Amino acid sequence: AHGKNPRAIAIMQETGIDISGQQSTRVSDAMLQAADLVVTVCGHADESCPVLPPGTRKLHWPLEDPAKATGSEAEIMQVFRATRDDIRQRVQALLNSL
């Protein structure tokens, strides 16, 4: 679990989504028991994902962490936008496949 990134909040606000009140949390065993699908989005999460209950499917989306982007502020914000848009497309494709 990490703190809130002000750039992520700003980029999501561009699409009318307010994530400023959201918090990242660690996945608990109880959460896993209720999950049909777990999606990991970084290498560390993929590697350290706990053993999943039988019948729980896992997908890994290897996304670069936009918080590690370098360059000008405009370049960094573009990396955040690209990540946001990539996630949107992946979620839409996932929803269409269910």
Secondary structure, DSSP 8 states (H G I E B T S, - for coil): -----HHHHHHHHTTT---TT-------HHHHHH-SEEEE-SHHHHHH-----TT-EEEE-----GGG--S-HHHHHHHHHHHHHHHHHHHHHHHHH-
